[in-house]
Amino acid sequence: MMKELLERLVEKHQFKTREGKCADYIPLLAEQDPSQLGITVVTRNRGIYKAGRFPERFTMQSISKVIALILAIMDCGERKVFSMVGMEPTGDPFNSIYKMEIFQTQKPLNPMINAGALVVTSLIKGQTVEEKVGRMIHLIEEMTGNINIKVNEDVFRSEYETSHRNRALAHFLKELHLIDRVEETLEAYLRQCAIQITCEDLAKIGLCLAQYGKTFDNRMVVPACVSRLAKTFMVTCGMYNASGEFAIKVGIPAKSGVSGGIMASVPMRMGIGVFGPALDQKGNSIAGTALLEDLSRQLDLSIF
């Protein structure tokens, strides 16, 4: 029944892919097929259901911010992390620095905007970029059970060579004494964004958070309190400056990325991975968001 429902909803919302476009400020992401739309659902009873079209692997982009936040809190504790990054939604685009400049805010408003994510990445323990990113990859492997997680070097290089706004953000954060090493922090952040996963991996990350840190095969890999924090940020900030509307219409903790992925977590029920690279103006998968809204309504998934 679940598979048939997913297939029906993918077919229903396929037309919306024509209303968006792939992220064109990252050259390799601009080459994705905008007509793709697919979904994977992983349930508590270990059911795995798939429908639609998606590549074998795609990059996490901003979905990786959830992983970085979890690891930073596990490394440094809540007090340290949130002394340097706030907990408030911004209402601004994900790469904006506007409020920090205008209101002289001394820290980024939340970990899901780029400025906040750069600070969070800098807090992850590791002597080198490779060690920091390796620890993020290890956590993803733990959460998904997939031991073949790696960075897409071509996408990383494509982003690194064109990441002028993020480099400016990093220099501004250094001026505020929130990060120390600009280029190393930027490289670690862009490498984490270029980590490749499958749609099933996304769903299993969502399931791990839905089960308060327990994986698909029932191993505890993330503390329950950290899982709860991560889901709360996903509700308030996970869909960029469309997070409020998404909470009202869909009501599921979720995090999107500009490659077209959405990772969603329905507490104690299921994890969901969606891929649709045609984005709306706010950077979210336009057909993927519509698909999740319909699925939430039909299965009564809203947490509210």
N, C-alpha and C positions, 0 to 999 in steps of 0.2 A: 504493500500500500504506500509506504513512504517513497519508494523509488518512482512509482507511477505519479505521485503528487509532484515530486521534484521535476520529473520530465515534463509534466503538464505546465508547471509554472515557468520553467526555462523557455518553453515554446511560446507561452503567453507574453513574456516580457522581452523576447529576442529583438523585437522591432525597436526598442528603446536604445539599443546600441548605436543606432544611426543618429541619435540626438546628442551624442557626446563625441569627444576626441581623445586620442592618446596624449599623455604628457609629452609635449614637444620641446621642453627646455632641457631634457636629458636625451641626447641624440639616439641612443639605443632603444629607449622606451618608445620613442616616436615611431619605431619600426614595427611595433607589435600590431597584430591583427585586431582592429577595433570591433569586429563582428563577433569575437569570441565571448561566450557567456557560459559559465558552468558553476556547479555547486557540489560540495561534499558535506554530508551530515554524519557525525559519529555520535552514537547514543550511549547511555550509561550501561546498557546491557550488551555492549560491544558490537552493535550493529553498525555497518558502514554502508552508506547509500550515496551513489553518485549519479549526476545527470549533466548533460550539456557538453560543451567543448572548452578545454583549457590546455595550456602547454604542459609538458611533463614537469617542468620546474619554472618558477618565476621568482623575482626578487622581492624581499619583504618590504623594502622601503620603510615607511613610517610605522608599519606594524612592529618593526624591530624595537621601537621605543618602549613597548610594553616589556619585552625581554630585558632590555637595558635597565629599566626602572626596577624590575624584580631583583635583578642581580645587584644593583647598587644598594638597594635596601638590605639585602642579605649580607652584603659586604660591610656596609657602614652604619646601618640602623636608620630608622625613620627620622630621628631628631637631626642627625647630620644632613641627610638628603634634603629635608624640608626646611632646613635653615638656609639653603642655597637655592631652592626652587619652590615656588608657591603651589597652591592647591586650587586656584580659581580659574574658571573658564575665561577666555579672552574676548570672544566674539569677533576676533580679527583673523586674517589669513594665517596659515601655519608658519609662514616664513617672515611674519611681520615683527618689527622691533618697535613699532609705533608707541605703545603704551610705556615701555621702558624709557623711551626718549622724552615723551611729552610730560609724563607724570613723575619722572625721576625715580621710578621703581628700582630698588636695589637688587632685585632678582627676577628672573623670568616668572611669569604667572603660573605656569604648570609644566609638567614634564612632557606633554604631548605636542607642544609647539617646538620648532627647531631650536630656538635659543635655550629652552629648558632641557631639551634632549642632549644638546652639546654639554651642558653642565653635568647631567646625569651620567653620560658616557665617561666624562673625565673622572668621576668618582669610582668607577669600576676598578677593582684591584688588578694590578699587572704592571710589570716594569717596562713592557714594550707594547706597541700597538698589536703585534701578533698575539701576545699573551692575553690582552683584554678581549680581543675579538675571538680568540680560541675559547675563552671561558664562556662567552655568549653562545658560540656554536655548541659547546658541550651541554649547556643548559637546554638548548633547543633539542638536541639529540635525546636528552633525558626525558623531556616532555612529550616527544613524539615517538620515540623508539626507532627513529631513522638515524643510522650511523653514517649516512652519506651526505651530511650537510656541509656545504662549503660556500665560499664567496665566489660570485661570478666576477672574475677579474676584468672582463671587458666592460661590464656595466659600471663597476667601481671606477675604472679609468675614465669612462665617459662622463660620469658625475664629477669626479675630482677635477677634471680639466675645465668644467663649466660652472663650478660651484662658487661663483663670485659672491652671491648673497650670503651663503653660509660662512664663507671666509670672513666677510665683513662682520657678521654676527659674532664669530669667534673672537675677532679683535676687540669688539665692543665688550664682550664678556671678560676678556683679559684686563681691559681698562678698569672694570668694576671689581677685579681681583676674584672672579668666580672660577676662572680656569687659569692654568699656568702656561701650558705649551700649546700654542695655537695650531700649528701644523699637525702635531701628533694627535691632538683631540679631533681635529677635522678629519684626518685620515681614518681614525678608529670609528668615528661616526658614519662616514660614508661607506666604509667596509661593512659595518653592521647593516646598513641599508641595502647593500648588495648581496647579502646572504640569500642563497637560493633555497626555496622550499617547494613542496607540492601542495596541491589543494587539500589533500588528506592530512598533511602535516599541519596546515592551518586549523583544520577541524579538531585535530588532536590537541593542539595547544589550547584551543577554546574549551575542549572537554576537560583538560587538566585544571584550568581555572574554574570551570563549572563545578568540579568536584573538590574545590578548595585545596588544590595542590596535588591531588592523586591522578596518576596517569591512566591511560587506557587499560593497562594491565595491573592497575591498582598499587603502584609504587608511589610513595610520598616523596616528591622532589622539590616542592615549594611549600614553605610554611603557610598554613591556612590564613593567618592574618595578612600576609603579603599578597596572597591571591585575592583576598577581599579588597585590599587597597587598589590593586591593579584593575579589578572590575569596576570599582567606583570611578576611577579616572577614565575608563573606557566609556562609561555612561555620560560623564560630564564634559569630556574633552576629546573622545576618541574619533569623532567624525568631523574633525576640524571645526570650522565655524558653522556647521550644520548640525552640531551635536544635540542642541535643544529640540529641533524639529524631528531628528531621528529618534530621540527618546520618546517623544509624544506619539509618533506614527508607528514606530517599530517596538520600542520598549525593551531592547536587548542590549546588554553591554557589548560593544563592538569597537574595533579599531581598523581603520582603512589605511591603504598605502597607494601612492600614485602609480604604481605598476598595474593597479586594478584589483588588488586583493582586498578582501574584507575578512577579518577574523571575528567571529561572534561566539558568545558564551552564554548559554541559558542555564542558570544555576540548578545543579543537581538533575539536569535533564539531558543536555547535549552540547556538543561543540559544532560550529558551522564554519566551513571555509567557502568563500565565494571568489570567483575570478571573472572580471569583465573590464578590460583595459580602457574602454571608452568612458571618459570622466566627465562629470558636470563641472561648472565653473568654480566650485569649491574644492575640487580635487578628489571627489568620491566617485566610485563606479556608478554610473547613472542607471544602468539596467540592474546591476547587483543590488543597489539600494531598493529599487522597486520590487525585486524578487524577494528580498528579506522582509519587506513590509507585508507582502502578500502571504508569505510563509508564516510569519508571526501571527497574522490575523486568523489564518485557517487552523493553526495548531494551538492558538491561544498561548503564545510564548512570552508575552509581555510580562516583565517582573513587577509592573505597577498595577 
